[in-house]
């Protein structure tokens, strides 16, 4: 017994002279070599209402993502949306970070997401216009006074998307001012084409006798040769109203760093013609530049939206 105790003590004494660094290599504490997990870098998810054909959207927004990523130093990913309502819903749930909304959808999104930030609008958005168009077979002719909209009663007529500012909301309001209700159209209701390009195609084909589109898409279609002037023409142009704008989530500074929201705003406001990619972006947006925008700018859109019943 005494001998065993002496052996044990001798062993402990030997260990006391063993280099500490070697001991740690022999028996490291559990988890001592595991590095702390690094959180993945946040991705800025960008989207837009699908107001035009997918071919144009897929040219424009991946390029916007590229331009913003270069300026901001973060990954920017374009997330396509199937319709206007989906864009508003995805912004509300936080699945999208920054979205190009129309006037109405932007107001709808802000009301569903308190604190959302209006970033910028195009130079053409402070006073935007819609154009009512018609097929020659309709028997309609261009007019100047707004009251001329009464000629659309009994015609096959189509709006664009149900939630479009320029393709439905403001045109319906101008129609109401002239005394034309949705039930006054052929069949007791208007059509909804889903996009401005589709409206032009449907009226040009004669499927609908008349419709309404945003002026910027109309002009772009004229320049590209997609419009056959012998088969579709402008009836009337609306007065101006505020429309499209960029809207951002309220928590971007928390996720991407202090001051990020303002950096994003300044990046958009800073797009210029002397940069090849930025020049292409501006051309696809139909603008010379982007300008400051405020929630107050869209107060009229909210008022009309409530009158028409698209905002509750």
C-alpha positions as a Markdown table, in Angstrom:
| # | Residue | x | y | z |
|---|---|---|---|---|
| 1 | Unk | 0.0 | 0.0 | 0.0 |
| 2 | Unk | 2.8 | 2.4 | 1.0 |
| 3 | Unk | 4.7 | 1.5 | -2.2 |
| 4 | Unk | 1.6 | 2.3 | -4.4 |
| 5 | Unk | 1.2 | 5.6 | -2.8 |
| 6 | Unk | 4.9 | 6.5 | -3.4 |
| 7 | Unk | 4.6 | 5.5 | -7.1 |
| 8 | Unk | 1.5 | 7.7 | -7.5 |
| 9 | Unk | 3.2 | 10.7 | -5.9 |
| 10 | Unk | 6.2 | 10.2 | -8.1 |
| 11 | Unk | 3.9 | 10.3 | -11.2 |
| 12 | Unk | 2.2 | 13.5 | -10.1 |
| 13 | Unk | 5.6 | 15.1 | -9.5 |
| 14 | Unk | 6.7 | 14.1 | -13.0 |
| 15 | Unk | 3.6 | 15.8 | -14.5 |
| 16 | Unk | 4.4 | 19.0 | -12.7 |
| 17 | Unk | 7.5 | 19.3 | -14.8 |
| 18 | Unk | 5.7 | 18.5 | -18.1 |
| 19 | Unk | 5.5 | 21.6 | -20.3 |
| 20 | Unk | 2.0 | 23.2 | -20.1 |
| 21 | Unk | 1.8 | 23.7 | -23.9 |
| 22 | Unk | 2.4 | 20.0 | -24.5 |
| 23 | Unk | -0.3 | 19.1 | -22.0 |
| 24 | Unk | -2.8 | 21.3 | -23.8 |
| 25 | Unk | -2.0 | 19.5 | -27.0 |
| 26 | Unk | -2.4 | 16.2 | -25.4 |
| 27 | Unk | -5.8 | 16.9 | -23.9 |
| 28 | Unk | -7.5 | 20.0 | -25.2 |
| 29 | Unk | -10.7 | 21.0 | -23.5 |
| 30 | Unk | -13.9 | 20.0 | -25.4 |
| 31 | Unk | -14.7 | 22.6 | -28.2 |
| 32 | Unk | -11.5 | 24.6 | -27.6 |
| 33 | Unk | -10.5 | 24.3 | -31.3 |
| 34 | Unk | -14.0 | 25.2 | -32.7 |
| 35 | Unk | -14.1 | 28.7 | -34.3 |
| 36 | Unk | -17.2 | 30.8 | -33.6 |
| 37 | Unk | -19.7 | 30.6 | -36.5 |
| 38 | Unk | -19.6 | 33.7 | -38.7 |
| 39 | Unk | -23.0 | 35.1 | -39.7 |
| 40 | Unk | -23.5 | 35.2 | -43.5 |
| 41 | Unk | -23.4 | 38.7 | -45.1 |
| 42 | Unk | -26.9 | 40.1 | -45.6 |
| 43 | Unk | -28.3 | 40.2 | -49.2 |
| 44 | Unk | -30.3 | 43.2 | -50.4 |
| 45 | Unk | -33.4 | 41.7 | -52.1 |
| 46 | Unk | -34.6 | 44.0 | -54.8 |
| 47 | Unk | -37.9 | 43.8 | -56.8 |
| 48 | Unk | -40.5 | 45.7 | -58.8 |
| 49 | Unk | -44.1 | 45.5 | -59.8 |
| 50 | Unk | -44.4 | 43.6 | -63.1 |
| 51 | Unk | -45.9 | 46.4 | -65.0 |
| 52 | Unk | -44.3 | 45.5 | -68.4 |
| 53 | Unk | -43.3 | 42.3 | -70.3 |
| 54 | Unk | -40.9 | 40.0 | -68.5 |
| 55 | Unk | -38.3 | 40.4 | -71.2 |
| 56 | Unk | -37.8 | 44.1 | -70.4 |
| 57 | Unk | -38.0 | 43.5 | -66.6 |
| 58 | Unk | -35.3 | 40.9 | -66.9 |
| 59 | Unk | -33.1 | 43.3 | -68.8 |
| 60 | Unk | -33.6 | 46.2 | -66.3 |
| 61 | Unk | -33.6 | 44.9 | -62.8 |
| 62 | Unk | -30.6 | 42.5 | -62.8 |
| 63 | Unk | -28.6 | 45.5 | -64.2 |
| 64 | Unk | -30.0 | 47.7 | -61.4 |
| 65 | Unk | -28.8 | 45.1 | -58.9 |
| 66 | Unk | -25.4 | 45.1 | -60.5 |
| 67 | Unk | -25.1 | 48.9 | -60.4 |
| 68 | Unk | -26.2 | 49.1 | -56.7 |
| 69 | Unk | -24.0 | 46.2 | -55.6 |
| 70 | Unk | -21.0 | 48.0 | -57.2 |
| 71 | Unk | -21.8 | 51.3 | -55.4 |
| 72 | Unk | -22.9 | 49.8 | -52.0 |
| 73 | Unk | -20.4 | 46.9 | -51.6 |
| 74 | Unk | -23.1 | 44.4 | -50.8 |
| 75 | Unk | -24.7 | 41.5 | -52.7 |
| 76 | Unk | -27.9 | 42.7 | -54.4 |
| 77 | Unk | -30.3 | 40.1 | -55.7 |
| 78 | Unk | -33.3 | 40.7 | -58.1 |
| 79 | Unk | -36.4 | 38.8 | -57.1 |
| 80 | Unk | -39.2 | 38.7 | -59.8 |
| 81 | Unk | -42.8 | 39.1 | -58.7 |
| 82 | Unk | -45.8 | 37.4 | -60.4 |
| 83 | Unk | -48.2 | 40.4 | -59.9 |
| 84 | Unk | -48.6 | 43.7 | -58.1 |
| 85 | Unk | -50.3 | 42.2 | -55.1 |
| 86 | Unk | -47.5 | 39.7 | -54.6 |
| 87 | Unk | -44.9 | 42.6 | -54.5 |
| 88 | Unk | -46.9 | 44.4 | -51.8 |
| 89 | Unk | -47.4 | 41.2 | -49.8 |
| 90 | Unk | -43.7 | 40.3 | -50.0 |
| 91 | Unk | -42.7 | 43.8 | -48.8 |
| 92 | Unk | -45.1 | 43.6 | -45.9 |
| 93 | Unk | -43.6 | 40.2 | -44.7 |
| 94 | Unk | -40.1 | 41.5 | -45.1 |
| 95 | Unk | -39.2 | 39.2 | -47.9 |
| 96 | Unk | -38.2 | 42.1 | -50.1 |
| 97 | Unk | -35.9 | 45.0 | -49.0 |
| 98 | Unk | -36.3 | 47.6 | -51.7 |
| 99 | Unk | -39.0 | 47.7 | -54.4 |
| 100 | Unk | -39.9 | 49.8 | -57.4 |
| 101 | Unk | -43.6 | 50.5 | -56.7 |
| 102 | Unk | -46.3 | 52.4 | -58.6 |
| 103 | Unk | -48.0 | 55.2 | -56.7 |
| 104 | Unk | -50.9 | 53.1 | -55.4 |
| 105 | Unk | -48.9 | 50.0 | -54.6 |
| 106 | Unk | -46.3 | 52.1 | -52.8 |
| 107 | Unk | -49.0 | 53.7 | -50.6 |
| 108 | Unk | -50.5 | 50.2 | -50.0 |
| 109 | Unk | -47.1 | 48.9 | -49.0 |
| 110 | Unk | -46.3 | 51.8 | -46.6 |
| 111 | Unk | -49.6 | 51.4 | -44.9 |
| 112 | Unk | -48.9 | 47.8 | -44.3 |
| 113 | Unk | -45.3 | 48.4 | -43.2 |
| 114 | Unk | -45.1 | 51.4 | -40.9 |
| 115 | Unk | -41.7 | 53.1 | -41.0 |
| 116 | Unk | -41.0 | 52.1 | -44.7 |
| 117 | Unk | -38.8 | 54.7 | -46.4 |
| 118 | Unk | -39.7 | 56.5 | -49.7 |
| 119 | Unk | -36.3 | 56.8 | -51.4 |
| 120 | Unk | -36.7 | 58.4 | -54.8 |
| 121 | Unk | -38.8 | 58.9 | -58.0 |
| 122 | Unk | -37.9 | 59.5 | -61.6 |
| 123 | Unk | -37.9 | 63.0 | -63.0 |
| 124 | Unk | -41.1 | 62.1 | -64.9 |
| 125 | Unk | -43.0 | 60.8 | -61.8 |
| 126 | Unk | -43.9 | 64.1 | -60.2 |
| 127 | Unk | -46.4 | 64.7 | -63.0 |
| 128 | Unk | -47.1 | 61.4 | -64.7 |
| 129 | Unk | -49.8 | 60.8 | -67.3 |
| 130 | Unk | -52.0 | 58.0 | -68.7 |
| 131 | Unk | -53.3 | 57.8 | -72.2 |
| 132 | Unk | -56.6 | 56.3 | -73.3 |
| 133 | Unk | -56.2 | 54.4 | -76.5 |
| 134 | Unk | -58.6 | 52.9 | -79.1 |
| 135 | Unk | -58.9 | 50.7 | -82.1 |
| 136 | Unk | -60.2 | 52.4 | -85.3 |
| 137 | Unk | -63.0 | 49.8 | -85.5 |
| 138 | Unk | -64.4 | 51.2 | -82.3 |
| 139 | Unk | -65.7 | 54.3 | -84.1 |
| 140 | Unk | -64.1 | 56.5 | -81.4 |
| 141 | Unk | -62.2 | 59.7 | -82.3 |
| 142 | Unk | -59.7 | 61.8 | -80.2 |
| 143 | Unk | -61.1 | 64.5 | -78.0 |
| 144 | Unk | -59.8 | 67.2 | -75.7 |
| 145 | Unk | -62.4 | 67.9 | -73.0 |
| 146 | Unk | -62.5 | 65.3 | -70.2 |
| 147 | Unk | -66.2 | 64.9 | -70.7 |
| 148 | Unk | -65.4 | 63.1 | -74.0 |
| 149 | Unk | -64.7 | 60.0 | -71.9 |
| 150 | Unk | -68.5 | 59.4 | -72.0 |
| 151 | Unk | -68.0 | 58.1 | -75.5 |
| 152 | Unk | -66.5 | 54.9 | -73.9 |
| 153 | Unk | -69.9 | 53.9 | -72.5 |
| 154 | Unk | -71.0 | 50.6 | -74.0 |
| 155 | Unk | -67.5 | 49.9 | -75.4 |
| 156 | Unk | -65.3 | 46.9 | -74.7 |
| 157 | Unk | -62.8 | 48.5 | -72.4 |
| 158 | Unk | -59.7 | 47.2 | -70.5 |
| 159 | Unk | -57.6 | 48.6 | -67.7 |
| 160 | Unk | -54.1 | 47.2 | -67.0 |
| 161 | Unk | -53.5 | 45.6 | -63.6 |
| 162 | Unk | -56.2 | 46.0 | -61.0 |
| 163 | Unk | -53.7 | 47.7 | -58.7 |
| 164 | Unk | -52.0 | 49.9 | -61.3 |
| 165 | Unk | -51.9 | 53.6 | -60.6 |
| 166 | Unk | -51.6 | 54.7 | -64.3 |
| 167 | Unk | -53.5 | 51.7 | -65.7 |
| 168 | Unk | -56.4 | 51.7 | -63.4 |
| 169 | Unk | -56.6 | 53.9 | -60.3 |
| 170 | Unk | -56.2 | 57.4 | -61.8 |
| 171 | Unk | -58.0 | 56.5 | -65.1 |
| 172 | Unk | -61.0 | 55.2 | -63.1 |
| 173 | Unk | -61.0 | 58.4 | -61.1 |
| 174 | Unk | -60.9 | 60.6 | -64.3 |
| 175 | Unk | -63.7 | 58.4 | -65.8 |
| 176 | Unk | -65.8 | 58.9 | -62.6 |
| 177 | Unk | -65.3 | 62.7 | -62.9 |
| 178 | Unk | -66.7 | 62.5 | -66.4 |
| 179 | Unk | -69.7 | 60.4 | -65.2 |
| 180 | Unk | -68.5 | 57.0 | -66.5 |
| 181 | Unk | -68.8 | 54.0 | -64.1 |
| 182 | Unk | -67.2 | 50.6 | -64.5 |
| 183 | Unk | -70.6 | 49.1 | -65.1 |
| 184 | Unk | -71.1 | 51.4 | -68.1 |
| 185 | Unk | -68.7 | 49.4 | -70.2 |
| 186 | Unk | -69.9 | 46.5 | -72.6 |
| 187 | Unk | -70.8 | 43.5 | -70.5 |
| 188 | Unk | -71.2 | 45.6 | -67.4 |
| 189 | Unk | -67.5 | 45.5 | -66.4 |
| 190 | Unk | -64.1 | 46.5 | -67.7 |
| 191 | Unk | -61.3 | 44.0 | -68.5 |
| 192 | Unk | -58.0 | 43.8 | -66.7 |
| 193 | Unk | -55.1 | 43.0 | -69.0 |
| 194 | Unk | -52.4 | 42.6 | -66.2 |
| 195 | Unk | -49.8 | 45.0 | -67.8 |
| 196 | Unk | -49.5 | 48.0 | -70.0 |
| 197 | Unk | -47.9 | 46.0 | -72.8 |
| 198 | Unk | -50.8 | 43.6 | -72.8 |
| 199 | Unk | -53.4 | 46.4 | -72.9 |
| 200 | Unk | -51.7 | 47.9 | -76.0 |
| 201 | Unk | -51.7 | 44.5 | -77.7 |
| 202 | Unk | -55.3 | 43.7 | -76.8 |
| 203 | Unk | -56.6 | 47.1 | -78.1 |
| 204 | Unk | -54.4 | 46.8 | -81.2 |
| 205 | Unk | -55.8 | 43.4 | -82.0 |
| 206 | Unk | -59.4 | 44.5 | -81.6 |
| 207 | Unk | -60.1 | 42.2 | -78.6 |
| 208 | Unk | -60.9 | 45.4 | -76.8 |
| 209 | Unk | -62.2 | 48.5 | -78.5 |
| 210 | Unk | -60.4 | 50.8 | -76.0 |
| 211 | Unk | -58.1 | 50.8 | -73.0 |
| 212 | Unk | -55.7 | 52.9 | -70.9 |
| 213 | Unk | -51.9 | 52.7 | -70.4 |
| 214 | Unk | -49.2 | 54.7 | -68.8 |
| 215 | Unk | -47.8 | 57.3 | -71.2 |
| 216 | Unk | -44.1 | 56.3 | -70.7 |
| 217 | Unk | -44.9 | 52.7 | -71.9 |
| 218 | Unk | -46.9 | 54.0 | -74.8 |
| 219 | Unk | -44.1 | 56.2 | -76.0 |
| 220 | Unk | -41.6 | 53.4 | -75.5 |
| 221 | Unk | -43.8 | 51.1 | -77.6 |
| 222 | Unk | -44.0 | 53.7 | -80.3 |
| 223 | Unk | -40.2 | 54.1 | -80.5 |
| 224 | Unk | -39.7 | 50.3 | -80.6 |
| 225 | Unk | -42.2 | 49.9 | -83.4 |
| 226 | Unk | -44.5 | 47.6 | -81.4 |
| 227 | Unk | -47.4 | 49.9 | -82.0 |
| 228 | Unk | -49.2 | 49.8 | -85.4 |
| 229 | Unk | -50.5 | 53.4 | -85.7 |
| 230 | Unk | -53.1 | 52.2 | -88.2 |
| 231 | Unk | -54.6 | 49.9 | -85.6 |
| 232 | Unk | -54.4 | 51.8 | -82.3 |
| 233 | Unk | -54.3 | 55.6 | -81.5 |
| 234 | Unk | -54.5 | 58.0 | -78.6 |
| 235 | Unk | -58.0 | 59.2 | -77.6 |
| 236 | Unk | -57.1 | 61.4 | -74.6 |
| 237 | Unk | -54.3 | 62.2 | -72.3 |
| 238 | Unk | -54.9 | 62.7 | -68.5 |
| 239 | Unk | -53.8 | 65.6 | -66.4 |
| 240 | Unk | -50.6 | 64.9 | -64.3 |
| 241 | Unk | -50.4 | 63.0 | -61.0 |
| 242 | Unk | -47.6 | 61.5 | -58.9 |
| 243 | Unk | -46.7 | 57.9 | -59.6 |
| 244 | Unk | -43.7 | 55.5 | -59.3 |
| 245 | Unk | -41.1 | 55.5 | -56.5 |
| 246 | Unk | -38.5 | 53.3 | -54.7 |
| 247 | Unk | -39.6 | 52.1 | -51.3 |
| 248 | Unk | -37.2 | 50.6 | -48.7 |
| 249 | Unk | -37.7 | 48.5 | -45.5 |
| 250 | Unk | -37.5 | 50.4 | -42.2 |
| 251 | Unk | -34.7 | 48.2 | -40.8 |
| 252 | Unk | -32.0 | 48.4 | -43.5 |
| 253 | Unk | -29.6 | 50.4 | -41.2 |
| 254 | Unk | -29.8 | 47.7 | -38.6 |
| 255 | Unk | -29.1 | 44.9 | -41.0 |
| 256 | Unk | -26.5 | 46.6 | -43.3 |
| 257 | Unk | -25.0 | 49.2 | -41.0 |
| 258 | Unk | -25.7 | 52.7 | -39.8 |
| 259 | Unk | -26.5 | 55.1 | -42.7 |
| 260 | Unk | -27.1 | 52.4 | -45.2 |
| 261 | Unk | -30.6 | 53.6 | -46.2 |
| 262 | Unk | -29.2 | 57.1 | -47.0 |
| 263 | Unk | -26.4 | 55.5 | -49.0 |
| 264 | Unk | -28.9 | 53.5 | -51.0 |
| 265 | Unk | -30.9 | 56.7 | -51.7 |
| 266 | Unk | -27.8 | 58.6 | -52.7 |
| 267 | Unk | -26.8 | 55.7 | -55.0 |
| 268 | Unk | -30.1 | 55.9 | -56.9 |
| 269 | Unk | -30.1 | 59.7 | -57.0 |
| 270 | Unk | -26.5 | 59.6 | -58.3 |
| 271 | Unk | -27.2 | 57.5 | -61.5 |
| 272 | Unk | -25.9 | 59.5 | -64.5 |
| 273 | Unk | -25.6 | 59.3 | -68.2 |
| 274 | Unk | -21.8 | 59.3 | -68.3 |
| 275 | Unk | -21.6 | 55.8 | -66.8 |
| 276 | Unk | -22.5 | 53.1 | -69.4 |
| 277 | Unk | -24.5 | 50.8 | -67.1 |
| 278 | Unk | -26.3 | 53.7 | -65.4 |
| 279 | Unk | -27.1 | 55.2 | -68.7 |
| 280 | Unk | -28.8 | 52.0 | -69.8 |
| 281 | Unk | -30.7 | 51.8 | -66.5 |
| 282 | Unk | -32.0 | 55.3 | -67.0 |
| 283 | Unk | -32.9 | 54.6 | -70.6 |
| 284 | Unk | -34.9 | 51.5 | -69.6 |
| 285 | Unk | -36.7 | 53.5 | -66.9 |
| 286 | Unk | -37.5 | 56.2 | -69.5 |
| 287 | Unk | -35.9 | 58.9 | -67.3 |
| 288 | Unk | -33.0 | 61.4 | -67.4 |
| 289 | Unk | -32.4 | 61.0 | -63.6 |
| 290 | Unk | -34.0 | 60.2 | -60.3 |
| 291 | Unk | -35.0 | 62.9 | -57.8 |
| 292 | Unk | -36.0 | 63.2 | -54.1 |
| 293 | Unk | -39.4 | 61.9 | -53.1 |
| 294 | Unk | -41.4 | 62.1 | -49.8 |
| 295 | Unk | -44.5 | 60.2 | -48.5 |
| 296 | Unk | -46.4 | 63.5 | -48.7 |
| 297 | Unk | -46.0 | 63.5 | -52.5 |
| 298 | Unk | -48.4 | 60.5 | -52.7 |
| 299 | Unk | -51.1 | 61.9 | -50.4 |
| 300 | Unk | -53.4 | 62.5 | -53.4 |
| 301 | Unk | -52.9 | 58.9 | -54.5 |
| 302 | Unk | -54.0 | 57.7 | -51.1 |
| 303 | Unk | -57.1 | 59.9 | -51.2 |
| 304 | Unk | -58.1 | 58.7 | -54.6 |
| 305 | Unk | -57.4 | 55.1 | -53.6 |
| 306 | Unk | -59.8 | 55.4 | -50.7 |
| 307 | Unk | -62.4 | 57.0 | -52.9 |
| 308 | Unk | -62.2 | 54.3 | -55.5 |
| 309 | Unk | -62.1 | 51.6 | -52.8 |
| 310 | Unk | -58.6 | 50.2 | -53.5 |
| 311 | Unk | -57.3 | 51.4 | -50.1 |
| 312 | Unk | -59.3 | 50.7 | -46.9 |
